[in-house]
């Protein structure tokens, strides 16, 4: 079984600073880690390899420093790391990012399952995984909490919903985005860390993956970040006092003033 895991390197902080001119996150001087949701995708990929044998390839799009995230994934049991890095990718939105990763996956070749975390902690869009499946024209199941069975070119999974979960069966190859309920990620072993230290990360540019220049980077992004800012602290609310009838009248007056 050939399994591909798409991961992202994100800032390891909740105190995100924003460049007011470029409207981008300031990453300089901030430690980077594997997107926490992606660690569950890595763990599930390794578990599938242990169940069915095969190969796990982990892919990321990012700057040269993202190589560290790939090596960490290898220390956790992945077999190969591919870094898709090119200045031409700068400014990519989720559509351009998913297109780029899909091009890289096409270059990798045949696969059975693609695994992604449900979303990235720095963007929270949950759009890249589904976007990859769209570009590759393969089935997708999002918010997977359990992979029950893979047999006869079919996969049966539990998909988490607000009310509980759905049982979904899909043909493979396919793509799953997973939630943290699916497993508990392991820690790297000493053998894994030694293997990761000597691992050679494959690096591909836009030309290497035959990406159409019109579909990558800022020029290939149909959305733009016009403005990004930290909201000002909310002021204290107004407390209305009185019996129910009095409070209702006060609320009516306030709403009337807002509407008018």
Backbone torsions as a table, in degrees:
resi	resn	phi	psi	omega
1	UNK	NA	129.0	177.5
2	UNK	-101.3	118.5	-176.3
3	UNK	-118.1	135.3	177.5
4	UNK	-117.6	132.1	177.1
5	UNK	-116.0	126.0	176.8
6	UNK	-100.5	124.0	-178.2
7	UNK	-126.0	170.8	178.1
8	UNK	-139.8	142.3	174.0
9	UNK	-92.4	129.1	-175.3
10	UNK	-128.9	161.6	177.2
11	UNK	-65.8	138.4	179.3
12	UNK	-92.1	65.6	-179.9
13	UNK	-164.2	153.4	173.1
14	UNK	-99.0	-10.0	178.6
15	UNK	-92.0	74.9	-176.2
16	UNK	-79.6	130.4	177.1
17	UNK	-105.9	144.3	-173.4
18	UNK	-119.8	135.0	175.2
19	UNK	-76.6	113.9	-175.5
20	UNK	-68.6	-18.8	-179.1
21	UNK	-88.5	-49.8	-176.8
22	UNK	-86.5	-13.4	-176.6
23	UNK	56.8	43.1	177.8
24	UNK	-129.9	163.1	177.4
25	UNK	-70.5	141.6	175.2
26	UNK	-88.0	110.6	-175.8
27	UNK	-100.4	-14.9	-179.5
28	UNK	-62.4	131.2	177.8
29	UNK	78.5	5.8	180.0
30	UNK	-111.9	127.9	178.9
31	UNK	-62.4	140.5	179.2
32	UNK	-111.4	146.6	-179.8
33	UNK	-137.3	169.0	171.1
34	UNK	-68.1	134.3	176.1
35	UNK	-47.4	122.6	-175.3
36	UNK	-51.7	-38.5	179.5
37	UNK	-66.0	-28.0	-179.4
38	UNK	-73.0	-22.0	179.8
39	UNK	-64.5	-29.9	177.6
40	UNK	-72.5	-33.3	176.0
41	UNK	-67.4	-40.9	177.5
42	UNK	-61.5	-48.3	-179.2
43	UNK	-60.4	-43.0	-178.4
44	UNK	-67.4	-36.3	177.7
45	UNK	-63.1	-43.4	179.3
46	UNK	-65.9	-38.0	177.8
47	UNK	-65.1	-39.0	177.9
48	UNK	-65.4	-39.0	177.3
49	UNK	-62.7	-39.6	179.4
50	UNK	-67.6	-31.8	-179.9
51	UNK	-78.5	-40.9	-171.3
52	UNK	-116.3	-3.7	-170.6
53	UNK	64.1	167.1	-179.0
54	UNK	134.8	-151.3	-174.6
55	UNK	-138.9	139.9	176.7
56	UNK	-115.0	119.7	177.2
57	UNK	-111.3	127.4	-179.7
58	UNK	-108.0	134.1	-173.7
59	UNK	-127.0	140.5	172.7
60	UNK	-144.0	152.2	173.4
61	UNK	-110.6	127.4	-178.6
62	UNK	173.2	-173.2	179.0
63	UNK	-73.4	171.1	-178.6
64	UNK	-52.6	-32.8	-177.8
65	UNK	-65.5	-17.3	179.2
66	UNK	-66.8	-10.3	175.3
67	UNK	-58.4	-31.8	179.6
68	UNK	-62.5	-38.5	179.1
69	UNK	-65.5	-38.3	179.4
70	UNK	-67.1	-39.8	179.0
71	UNK	-66.5	-36.0	176.7
72	UNK	-64.0	-40.1	178.2
73	UNK	-62.7	-38.3	177.5
74	UNK	-65.7	-37.2	178.4
75	UNK	-65.0	-20.6	-179.4
76	UNK	-92.6	-1.7	175.4
77	UNK	124.7	-5.5	176.8
78	UNK	-72.6	155.0	-173.4
79	UNK	-94.1	-32.4	-172.5
80	UNK	-148.1	144.1	179.4
81	UNK	-120.8	135.5	179.0
82	UNK	-126.1	122.8	178.3
83	UNK	-104.9	119.2	176.6
84	UNK	-98.1	106.7	-171.3
85	UNK	-139.0	129.3	-179.5
86	UNK	-167.1	139.5	177.8
87	UNK	-60.3	-22.2	179.4
88	UNK	-67.7	-16.7	179.7
89	UNK	-83.9	-8.2	-176.1
90	UNK	-58.8	135.7	177.5
91	UNK	87.1	5.4	-178.2
92	UNK	-62.8	133.9	171.3
93	UNK	-89.0	-171.4	-175.3
94	UNK	-65.7	-32.3	178.9
95	UNK	-67.2	-48.5	-179.6
96	UNK	-66.3	-36.5	178.4
97	UNK	-64.5	-46.8	179.8
98	UNK	-64.9	-35.2	176.8
99	UNK	-63.6	-45.4	-178.9
100	UNK	-61.7	-46.2	179.7
101	UNK	-65.2	-36.3	177.8
102	UNK	-64.0	-39.3	177.3
103	UNK	-62.8	-40.4	178.6
104	UNK	-64.6	-40.8	-180.0
105	UNK	-65.8	-37.5	176.5
106	UNK	-61.6	-37.4	178.7
107	UNK	-69.4	-35.4	178.1
108	UNK	-60.4	-42.0	177.6
109	UNK	109.2	-149.3	-173.9
110	UNK	-60.2	139.3	176.5
111	UNK	-146.7	161.5	177.4
112	UNK	-105.2	-47.1	-177.0
113	UNK	-138.6	137.1	170.6
114	UNK	-108.6	132.2	178.6
115	UNK	-118.3	136.5	176.4
116	UNK	-135.9	153.7	169.0
117	UNK	-68.2	159.0	-175.0
118	UNK	-63.4	-28.4	179.9
119	UNK	-168.6	168.6	177.0
120	UNK	-96.4	141.7	-176.1
121	UNK	-70.5	-19.2	-179.3
122	UNK	-93.9	-16.9	-179.5
123	UNK	-116.5	-36.2	177.2
124	UNK	59.0	28.7	-178.7
125	UNK	-88.5	-31.1	-175.8
126	UNK	59.7	30.9	-175.7
127	UNK	-105.3	-24.1	-173.2
128	UNK	-67.2	-45.5	178.7
129	UNK	-56.3	-55.9	176.8
130	UNK	-59.0	-33.5	178.8
131	UNK	-64.7	-40.1	178.3
132	UNK	-60.9	-45.8	-178.9
133	UNK	-63.0	-35.0	178.7
134	UNK	-66.6	-45.8	179.6
135	UNK	-64.7	-32.7	-179.6
136	UNK	-89.2	-10.9	-178.6
137	UNK	58.4	49.8	175.1
138	UNK	-123.3	155.9	179.1
139	UNK	-63.7	153.5	177.1
140	UNK	-135.2	149.3	170.5
141	UNK	-133.4	122.9	-178.4
142	UNK	-98.0	159.8	176.6
143	UNK	56.5	45.0	-179.8
144	UNK	-75.4	126.7	179.2
145	UNK	-106.6	-10.7	177.8
146	UNK	-163.8	133.0	171.9
147	UNK	-98.0	104.7	-173.3
148	UNK	-75.9	-46.9	-173.6
149	UNK	-157.2	143.8	172.1
150	UNK	-129.6	115.5	-174.1
151	UNK	-159.1	140.6	176.0
152	UNK	53.2	44.4	178.0
153	UNK	62.3	24.7	174.9
154	UNK	-129.3	146.2	176.0
155	UNK	-122.9	134.5	176.6
156	UNK	-115.6	125.8	-174.7
157	UNK	-133.6	162.3	171.5
158	UNK	-101.6	125.0	-179.8
159	UNK	-107.3	121.5	-176.6
160	UNK	-70.7	136.8	175.8
161	UNK	-129.5	174.1	179.7
162	UNK	-66.5	-29.2	-177.0
163	UNK	-93.4	-13.5	-175.8
164	UNK	161.2	-114.5	175.6
165	UNK	-156.7	156.0	175.8
166	UNK	-106.7	148.4	170.2
167	UNK	-95.8	120.1	-176.4
168	UNK	-122.8	134.8	175.5
169	UNK	-115.0	133.5	-176.3
170	UNK	-141.2	146.7	174.4
171	UNK	-71.8	154.5	173.6
172	UNK	-111.5	148.2	11.3
173	UNK	-71.5	151.5	-178.5
174	UNK	-156.4	175.8	179.1
175	UNK	-126.5	135.9	175.4
176	UNK	-120.9	137.3	164.1
177	UNK	-104.8	135.2	-171.4
178	UNK	-114.0	154.1	177.7
179	UNK	-105.5	167.3	-175.2
180	UNK	-68.0	-16.9	179.3
181	UNK	-71.6	-9.1	-173.8
182	UNK	-72.8	-29.3	-177.6
183	UNK	-168.8	-176.9	172.3
184	UNK	-120.0	112.4	-177.1
185	UNK	-58.9	140.7	178.8
186	UNK	-81.8	165.4	172.3
187	UNK	-92.2	153.5	179.5
188	UNK	-67.2	141.7	176.6
189	UNK	-85.8	165.4	177.9
190	UNK	-62.0	-40.9	178.6
191	UNK	-63.0	-40.2	179.6
192	UNK	-65.5	-41.1	179.8
193	UNK	-65.5	-39.0	178.1
194	UNK	-66.2	-39.7	179.2
195	UNK	-65.9	-40.6	-179.4
196	UNK	-67.1	-35.2	-178.3
197	UNK	-61.7	-36.6	-178.0
198	UNK	-97.5	-0.8	-177.0
199	UNK	-68.0	141.1	177.5
200	UNK	-99.8	118.1	-179.2
201	UNK	-84.1	128.7	177.5
202	UNK	-77.3	135.1	179.3
203	UNK	-121.2	129.5	179.5
204	UNK	-122.7	141.3	175.0
205	UNK	-98.9	-179.6	178.2
206	UNK	-59.9	-39.3	179.9
207	UNK	-66.9	-37.3	-178.2
208	UNK	-62.7	-32.9	-177.2
209	UNK	-100.5	9.1	178.5
210	UNK	55.9	40.9	179.3
211	UNK	-77.9	134.5	177.3
212	UNK	-69.9	121.6	-178.8
213	UNK	-54.8	-26.1	-179.0
214	UNK	-74.4	-12.7	-175.6
215	UNK	-111.8	7.5	-177.0
216	UNK	-123.4	162.2	177.2
217	UNK	63.7	-160.4	-177.7
218	UNK	-64.8	-39.5	-178.8
219	UNK	-66.5	-28.8	-178.7
220	UNK	-94.1	7.4	-177.5
221	UNK	-99.4	117.3	-179.6
222	UNK	-72.9	-11.4	177.7
223	UNK	-115.1	154.4	179.3
224	UNK	-131.4	143.4	172.6
225	UNK	-87.1	103.1	-177.3
226	UNK	-76.9	-41.3	-179.9
227	UNK	-155.9	138.9	176.8
228	UNK	-137.0	134.6	-174.7
229	UNK	-157.9	162.6	175.5
230	UNK	-88.7	121.1	-178.3
231	UNK	-59.0	142.9	176.9
232	UNK	-68.9	149.7	179.4
233	UNK	-58.3	140.8	179.4
234	UNK	-71.3	143.4	175.5
235	UNK	-80.3	159.8	179.8
236	UNK	-62.4	143.5	179.8
237	UNK	-75.7	169.6	179.0
238	UNK	-97.5	130.1	179.9
239	UNK	-96.0	122.1	179.1
240	UNK	-94.0	133.6	-177.1
241	UNK	-119.7	155.6	179.4
242	UNK	127.1	-177.3	177.8
243	UNK	-78.6	178.4	-174.5
244	UNK	-57.0	-43.0	-178.0
245	UNK	-65.2	-42.8	-179.8
246	UNK	-64.7	-44.3	-179.4
247	UNK	-63.9	-39.7	179.5
248	UNK	-61.6	-41.5	178.4
249	UNK	-64.5	-40.6	180.0
250	UNK	-64.3	-42.7	178.0
251	UNK	-62.7	-41.0	178.7
252	UNK	-61.9	-41.4	179.2
253	UNK	-64.5	-43.7	-179.8
254	UNK	-63.4	-43.9	-180.0
255	UNK	-66.0	-37.4	178.9
256	UNK	-62.2	-41.1	-179.8
257	UNK	-65.9	-37.3	-179.9
258	UNK	-68.4	-44.9	-177.5
259	UNK	-67.0	-43.8	-177.8
260	UNK	-76.1	NA	NA
